[in-house]
Amino acid sequence: MVKDRRQALPEPPAGLPDDELTHTANALHSAALRLLRRARTADAGMDLDGPRASALSVLVFGGPLPLTRLAAVEQVSPPAISKTVTALEQAGLATRTRGGRDRRVVLVAATDAGRALLEQGRAARVRVVAEMIRSLPEADRTTLRAAADLIAGVL
């Protein structure tokens, strides 16, 4: 069992209930942010900034999307996503095409090179996380896998 590291995490924000649910949610939130921050150190080899990497990930794992839908998913304005997609296109990582039925719709898709780059980056991040948990006892790694499956189930 992993020793209690709650003291290393910030307390829940003011105004939230002081109960186990809130403390668990706070611990998960803080740990997830730290985990992602550490895993992101592997992204340097991808030569993509955060917005481009995020948009490319959406396209690789979600498939082609209309430009406006991609903007909504990424929670940015259409002009901002257009700039991001232009950068991805210039790097050969994404393409834009007109919709078949409605020519006003612009579909954005990842290229094979975009998929390959994203998979390389993903593999590097998974290696970082694997190294972080390598020294944990097998029972704790099993617990982490179960927790990841539970979280994935509510997303």
C-alpha positions as a printed Julia matrix, in Angstrom:
155×3 Matrix{Float64}:
   0.0    0.0     0.0
   1.28   3.47   -0.85
   1.89   5.56    2.23
  -0.53   8.42    2.81
   0.74  11.39    0.81
  -2.26  13.62    1.35
  -0.16  16.09    3.32
   1.88  16.68    0.13
  -1.26  17.71   -1.75
  -3.01  21.04   -1.3
  -6.12  21.19    0.82
  -9.44  21.43   -1.04
 -10.46  24.93   -2.06
 -12.41  26.98    0.47
 -16.15  26.64    0.41
 -16.24  22.93   -0.41
 -17.55  20.34    2.04
 -15.0   18.84    4.42
 -15.87  15.24    3.61
 -14.23  12.15    2.12
 -15.74  12.72   -1.33
 -14.28  16.22   -1.56
 -10.89  15.11   -0.22
 -10.78  12.22   -2.7
 -11.77  14.49   -5.59
  -9.16  17.04   -4.51
  -6.44  14.39   -4.26
  -7.32  12.96   -7.68
  -7.38  16.42   -9.23
  -4.02  17.41   -7.78
  -2.37  14.07   -8.52
  -3.72  14.04  -12.1
  -2.35  17.52  -12.76
   1.05  16.58  -11.38
   1.07  13.31  -13.3
   0.22  15.04  -16.58
   2.77  17.77  -15.95
   5.48  15.15  -15.4
   4.38  13.05  -18.39
   4.37  16.17  -20.58
   8.11  16.45  -20.13
   8.31  13.74  -22.8
   6.51  15.99  -25.31
   9.65  18.0   -26.1
  10.54  15.47  -28.77
   7.25  16.04  -30.58
   8.04  19.7   -31.32
   4.38  20.65  -30.79
   3.04  23.23  -28.38
   0.12  22.34  -26.12
  -2.7   23.62  -28.36
  -1.39  21.84  -31.46
  -0.75  18.6   -29.56
  -4.22  18.74  -28.03
  -5.99  19.4   -31.33
  -4.0   16.68  -33.06
  -4.92  14.25  -30.28
  -8.61  15.02  -30.76
  -8.28  14.37  -34.5
  -6.29  11.16  -34.09
  -8.54   9.61  -31.47
 -11.85  11.21  -32.49
 -11.49  11.13  -36.25
 -12.1   13.94  -38.73
 -14.18  16.81  -37.38
 -15.71  19.98  -38.76
 -13.53  22.97  -37.91
 -16.29  24.49  -35.76
 -16.71  21.25  -33.8
 -12.95  21.01  -33.22
 -13.02  24.58  -31.88
 -15.84  23.64  -29.5
 -14.07  20.49  -28.29
 -10.87  22.44  -27.71
 -12.85  25.27  -26.07
 -11.33  27.95  -28.29
 -12.7   30.37  -30.86
 -12.97  29.38  -34.54
 -10.19  31.85  -35.48
  -7.91  30.34  -32.82
  -8.52  26.77  -33.99
  -8.06  27.87  -37.59
  -4.6   29.19  -36.68
  -3.79  25.93  -34.88
  -4.98  23.84  -37.83
  -2.95  25.98  -40.23
   0.17  25.23  -38.18
  -0.68  21.5   -38.2
  -1.22  21.62  -41.97
   2.09  23.4   -42.55
   3.81  20.67  -40.54
   2.08  17.98  -42.61
   0.15  16.68  -39.59
  -3.42  17.58  -40.61
  -5.5   18.34  -43.68
  -8.61  20.38  -44.39
 -11.24  19.28  -46.87
 -14.67  20.58  -47.8
 -17.66  18.56  -46.67
 -19.28  16.32  -49.27
 -22.89  17.4   -48.76
 -22.34  20.89  -47.45
 -19.34  22.54  -49.1
 -19.4   25.24  -46.4
 -18.28  22.69  -43.84
 -14.52  22.34  -43.46
 -13.42  18.94  -42.17
 -10.09  18.6   -40.42
  -8.32  15.23  -40.27
  -4.99  13.97  -39.0
  -2.55  12.74  -41.63
  -0.63   9.49  -41.31
   2.37  11.57  -40.22
   0.2   13.27  -37.59
  -1.01   9.93  -36.25
   2.54   8.57  -36.15
   3.89  11.64  -34.34
   1.09  11.55  -31.79
   1.61   7.84  -31.15
   5.34   8.44  -30.64
   4.55  11.19  -28.14
   1.99   9.04  -26.39
   4.49   6.18  -26.11
   7.06   8.56  -24.59
   4.53   9.81  -22.01
   3.49   6.25  -21.12
   7.18   5.37  -20.62
   7.54   8.32  -18.22
   4.51   7.21  -16.2
   5.63   3.57  -16.24
   8.99   4.64  -14.83
   7.23   6.64  -12.12
   5.22   3.64  -10.91
   7.81   0.93  -11.62
   9.01   0.74   -8.0
   5.52   0.41   -6.55
   4.52  -3.03   -5.33
   2.46  -5.05   -7.82
  -0.63  -4.76   -5.59
  -0.41  -0.96   -5.73
   0.02  -1.02   -9.52
  -3.08  -3.24   -9.71
  -4.94  -0.71   -7.56
  -3.83   2.12   -9.87
  -5.06   0.18  -12.91
  -8.43  -0.4   -11.24
  -8.66   3.3   -10.33
  -7.81   4.3   -13.92
 -10.53   1.97  -15.21
 -13.04   3.45  -12.75
 -12.19   7.01  -13.79
 -12.36   6.1   -17.47
 -15.8    4.64  -16.84
 -17.2    7.95  -15.58
 -15.63  10.13  -18.28
